[in-house]
């Protein structure tokens, strides 16, 4: 059970393993902007390429999905960023183990956006946890964990790709352990739990009255999608890549000709930028065709 690009290497590793893949669940196709076309999820597209059996119900809270999974009778269901909560009655089907490939070192960052939140919080490390799914959100005991350092240049996409590869490896290891009856579940310490809430649209707007280091972490955590942005002359400009600079100026002031912007402490130098509806460009190329003046103050 998975939906985004993050889940594809995990599905591929299961497909290529000696374990038998009996069915794939993913979120249903979504309308493209302006409702022109239905877009299938990355997992749906990958499954179609391999001629795998795919189901994409709008929700699992019905007798049809309960009976389908019960009659399918898999030994294990692996969930990876599926996007739906598995109902308790399905979790309680006898002789099926439900495990989750979660992109954090549980109990830290339970919830929907662990990769983004870890970068935005300027964590030094994160990782993958393979946990047993229970009714409470991401609170089940884990069987495997692997750590990875978060590097300065890591954004959401880069770190997601790294963690997905680790998740693919650990998913197979977990299946092997289950098959051999050698699983050792480690309970989570609920007192140490933190939560990675879903990213809200309003969070993506840049406020320049923060330290540059924190703003760069936010830009990285949201890059390339949904993207941190600011407005200039009624244009929404998304920052794809930026770095902290030692220059100082007024909060929100454009302090040079290379689009370096003053913050509460130090400044943010924009390296890659995207005007809404346009391509991502290097800052100097962008500035050759877009007028934004030194000493302007951004809100």
Secondary structure per residue as TSV (DSSP state, phi and psi in degrees):
chain	resnum	aa	ss	phi	psi
A	1	X	-	360.0	114.0
A	2	X	B	-164.4	167.5
A	3	X	-	-135.9	-55.7
A	4	X	S	-83.5	-178.5
A	5	X	H	-56.7	-34.2
A	6	X	H	-53.0	-35.4
A	7	X	H	-81.6	-14.9
A	8	X	H	-63.6	-50.1
A	9	X	H	-59.2	-29.8
A	10	X	H	-69.8	-46.3
A	11	X	H	-60.8	-43.2
A	12	X	H	-61.9	-40.7
A	13	X	H	-64.9	-36.7
A	14	X	H	-68.8	-43.3
A	15	X	H	-58.8	-39.1
A	16	X	H	-84.4	-10.0
A	17	X	S	-80.5	177.2
A	18	X	S	-80.1	-6.8
A	19	X	S	-78.5	147.5
A	20	X	-	-89.6	119.7
A	21	X	-	-90.3	115.7
A	22	X	-	-99.1	-25.2
A	23	X	-	-166.0	155.6
A	24	X	E	-124.2	135.3
A	25	X	E	-112.9	140.1
A	26	X	-	-150.4	168.9
A	27	X	-	-69.8	148.7
A	28	X	-	-65.9	157.7
A	29	X	-	-56.4	147.2
A	30	X	E	-114.9	152.7
A	31	X	E	-69.6	133.8
A	32	X	-	-68.5	164.8
A	33	X	G	-49.7	136.6
A	34	X	G	69.0	12.9
A	35	X	G	66.1	26.4
A	36	X	-	-80.6	-33.2
A	37	X	-	-154.2	144.7
A	38	X	E	-82.0	132.2
A	39	X	E	-112.6	123.1
A	40	X	-	-80.5	152.2
A	41	X	-	-67.8	159.1
A	42	X	H	-54.3	-38.3
A	43	X	H	-66.9	-39.9
A	44	X	H	-62.2	-46.5
A	45	X	H	-63.1	-42.6
A	46	X	H	-65.9	-41.2
A	47	X	H	-64.3	-40.0
A	48	X	H	-62.1	-40.7
A	49	X	H	-61.3	-32.7
A	50	X	T	-97.7	4.8
A	51	X	T	58.7	39.7
A	52	X	-	-86.6	153.1
A	53	X	-	-72.2	125.5
A	54	X	E	-126.6	137.5
A	55	X	E	-123.7	141.9
A	56	X	-	-140.1	64.4
A	57	X	-	-69.9	152.6
A	58	X	S	-66.5	-33.4
A	59	X	-	-153.5	166.3
A	60	X	S	-101.8	1.0
A	61	X	-	-86.2	61.5
A	62	X	S	-154.2	161.7
A	63	X	H	-65.5	-33.7
A	64	X	H	-59.6	-48.1
A	65	X	H	-72.2	-37.5
A	66	X	H	-58.4	-48.9
A	67	X	H	-68.6	-35.6
A	68	X	H	-61.9	-48.9
A	69	X	H	-67.1	-40.6
A	70	X	H	-61.1	-44.1
A	71	X	H	-74.9	-29.7
A	72	X	H	-65.2	-35.8
A	73	X	-	53.3	54.0
A	74	X	-	-71.6	157.2
A	75	X	S	-74.2	-39.2
A	76	X	E	-138.3	140.4
A	77	X	E	-116.0	120.9
A	78	X	E	-100.8	124.1
A	79	X	E	-109.7	133.5
A	80	X	B	-145.7	99.4
A	81	X	S	52.2	47.4
A	82	X	-	-69.3	-41.5
A	83	X	S	98.7	3.3
A	84	X	S	-134.0	147.4
A	85	X	-	-81.9	133.0
A	86	X	-	-76.6	121.9
A	87	X	-	-60.2	151.1
A	88	X	H	-61.5	-37.5
A	89	X	H	-65.3	-31.9
A	90	X	H	-73.4	-41.7
A	91	X	H	-59.5	-27.8
A	92	X	T	-90.6	4.5
A	93	X	S	-62.2	127.1
A	94	X	T	-60.8	146.6
A	95	X	T	67.7	19.0
A	96	X	-	-120.3	128.4
A	97	X	E	-100.1	126.1
A	98	X	E	-105.0	121.0
A	99	X	E	-125.4	154.3
A	100	X	E	-122.7	134.8
A	101	X	E	-93.7	102.0
A	102	X	E	-110.2	134.3
A	103	X	S	-89.0	58.3
A	104	X	S	-162.4	170.6
A	105	X	-	-93.3	85.4
A	106	X	T	-56.3	142.6
A	107	X	T	-88.3	8.5
A	108	X	T	-76.1	138.0
A	109	X	T	58.6	54.7
A	110	X	E	-69.1	149.2
A	111	X	E	116.2	-163.2
A	112	X	S	-81.2	-26.6
A	113	X	-	-131.5	56.9
A	114	X	H	-67.3	-34.8
A	115	X	H	-70.1	-48.8
A	116	X	H	-58.6	-46.8
A	117	X	H	-66.3	-35.9
A	118	X	H	-67.0	-39.3
A	119	X	H	-68.1	-46.4
A	120	X	H	-63.6	-29.4
A	121	X	T	-84.2	-0.3
A	122	X	T	60.3	38.0
A	123	X	-	-63.2	149.7
A	124	X	S	-84.8	-23.4
A	125	X	E	-149.5	160.6
A	126	X	E	-148.4	-157.5
A	127	X	E	169.3	-166.3
A	128	X	E	-118.6	136.4
A	129	X	E	-119.6	133.2
A	130	X	E	-102.9	110.6
A	131	X	E	-124.0	153.5
A	132	X	E	-77.9	132.8
A	133	X	-	-82.9	128.2
A	134	X	-	-123.8	-179.3
A	135	X	S	-60.6	-43.3
A	136	X	S	-71.7	142.5
A	137	X	T	-61.1	114.9
A	138	X	T	52.6	30.4
A	139	X	-	-105.2	0.8
A	140	X	S	-71.2	162.1
A	141	X	-	-66.5	149.3
A	142	X	E	-107.7	152.0
A	143	X	E	-105.5	-28.7
A	144	X	E	-141.1	145.8
A	145	X	E	-143.6	146.7
A	146	X	E	-140.7	131.3
A	147	X	E	-92.3	155.7
A	148	X	E	-146.3	142.5
A	149	X	E	-73.9	142.7
A	150	X	-	-94.3	118.1
A	151	X	-	-93.0	157.6
A	152	X	T	-55.2	-37.5
A	153	X	T	-84.2	-3.4
A	154	X	-	-71.7	125.8
A	155	X	-	-109.2	-174.7
A	156	X	H	-59.2	-44.4
A	157	X	H	-65.3	-46.9
A	158	X	H	-62.7	-48.0
A	159	X	H	-67.6	-36.3
A	160	X	H	-60.7	-42.1
A	161	X	H	-64.4	-41.2
A	162	X	H	-63.3	-45.7
A	163	X	H	-69.3	-33.6
A	164	X	H	-62.6	-40.1
A	165	X	H	-65.2	-39.6
A	166	X	H	-64.8	-43.3
A	167	X	H	-60.4	-38.0
A	168	X	H	-62.3	-42.3
A	169	X	H	-67.4	-45.0
A	170	X	H	-71.2	-28.5
A	171	X	H	-60.9	-44.7
A	172	X	H	-67.9	-40.9
A	173	X	H	-60.5	-39.6
A	174	X	H	-66.8	-39.9
A	175	X	H	-62.5	-40.6
A	176	X	H	-62.9	-43.3
A	177	X	H	-64.2	-41.0
A	178	X	H	-64.0	-43.6
A	179	X	H	-61.8	-38.5
A	180	X	H	-85.8	-3.0
A	181	X	T	68.8	31.3
A	182	X	-	-114.5	26.1
A	183	X	-	-78.5	133.7
A	184	X	-	-122.0	103.8
A	185	X	-	-81.4	134.6
A	186	X	B	-110.5	119.4
A	187	X	-	-64.9	144.9
A	188	X	-	-80.6	149.3
A	189	X	-	-88.7	102.6
A	190	X	G	-62.9	-24.0
A	191	X	G	-68.1	-18.8
A	192	X	G	-101.3	6.3
A	193	X	-	-70.7	137.2
A	194	X	-	-126.4	162.1
A	195	X	E	-124.9	133.7
A	196	X	E	-100.8	87.0
A	197	X	-	-66.0	152.9
A	198	X	-	-56.5	141.1
A	199	X	-	-69.2	126.3
A	200	X	-	-94.4	150.4
A	201	X	G	-56.2	-41.5
A	202	X	G	-68.0	-20.4
A	203	X	G	-69.4	-21.8
A	204	X	G	-78.9	-15.0
A	205	X	B	-76.7	132.0
A	206	X	-	-76.6	131.8
A	207	X	-	-112.8	120.8
A	208	X	S	-80.2	-4.4
A	209	X	S	-87.1	37.3
A	210	X	S	-124.8	158.8
A	211	X	B	-60.0	143.9
A	212	X	H	-56.8	-38.5
A	213	X	H	-59.3	-41.6
A	214	X	H	-70.1	-37.5
A	215	X	H	-65.8	-40.9
A	216	X	H	-63.5	-39.2
A	217	X	H	-62.4	-39.7
A	218	X	H	-65.6	-44.8
A	219	X	H	-59.3	-45.5
A	220	X	H	-63.7	-42.7
A	221	X	H	-64.1	-27.6
A	222	X	H	-103.1	2.0
A	223	X	T	-96.2	137.8
A	224	X	T	-89.7	-10.4
A	225	X	T	-136.5	137.6
A	226	X	T	-76.4	-15.2
A	227	X	-	91.9	136.0
A	228	X	E	-85.3	138.6
A	229	X	E	-141.6	162.2
A	230	X	E	-138.1	163.0
A	231	X	E	-104.8	141.3
A	232	X	E	-145.0	118.9
A	233	X	T	50.4	46.4
A	234	X	T	66.6	14.5
A	235	X	E	-105.9	136.4
A	236	X	E	-91.8	120.0
A	237	X	E	-112.8	117.9
A	238	X	E	-93.5	130.3
A	239	X	E	-90.6	117.8
A	240	X	E	-90.9	-39.9
A	241	X	E	-145.1	137.5
A	242	X	E	-153.2	165.9
A	243	X	E	-142.5	157.9
A	244	X	E	-75.5	138.7
A	245	X	E	-123.8	155.0
A	246	X	S	-84.4	-10.3
A	247	X	-	-57.9	151.6
A	248	X	-	-130.3	154.1
A	249	X	-	-166.6	-171.9
A	250	X	S	-66.4	155.5
A	251	X	T	-62.3	122.3
A	252	X	T	83.5	3.8
A	253	X	B	-82.3	134.9
A	254	X	B	-81.0	110.4
A	255	X	-	-100.5	-2.3
A	256	X	S	-154.8	-174.1
A	257	X	T	-90.4	9.0
A	258	X	T	-113.4	17.8
A	259	X	-	61.0	53.1
A	260	X	E	-100.2	130.8
A	261	X	E	-121.6	130.5
A	262	X	E	-67.2	144.1
A	263	X	-	-129.7	-174.4
A	264	X	S	-59.0	-37.7
A	265	X	B	-140.6	126.0
A	266	X	S	62.4	-151.8
A	267	X	E	-151.0	166.0
A	268	X	E	-111.4	123.0
A	269	X	E	-98.3	117.6
A	270	X	E	-83.2	128.0
A	271	X	E	-104.6	-39.9
A	272	X	E	-133.8	140.7
A	273	X	E	-144.8	157.6
A	274	X	E	-142.5	120.9
A	275	X	E	-76.7	141.5
A	276	X	T	-52.4	126.8
A	277	X	T	83.2	0.5
A	278	X	S	-116.4	178.5
A	279	X	-	-77.0	158.1
A	280	X	E	-73.1	133.0
A	281	X	E	-131.5	150.6
A	282	X	E	-63.4	146.7
A	283	X	H	-56.2	-44.7
A	284	X	H	-63.9	-36.5
A	285	X	H	-68.7	-42.4
A	286	X	H	-57.9	-45.8
A	287	X	H	-68.9	-19.7
A	288	X	T	-70.9	-17.4
A	289	X	T	-125.2	4.4
A	290	X	S	-133.0	129.7
A	291	X	-	-90.8	113.5
A	292	X	-	-145.0	121.6
A	293	X	-	-94.7	147.3
A	294	X	T	-59.1	142.3
A	295	X	T	80.4	-2.7
A	296	X	-	-65.6	152.0
A	297	X	B	-112.3	124.2
A	298	X	-	-91.5	144.2
A	299	X	-	-74.4	360.0
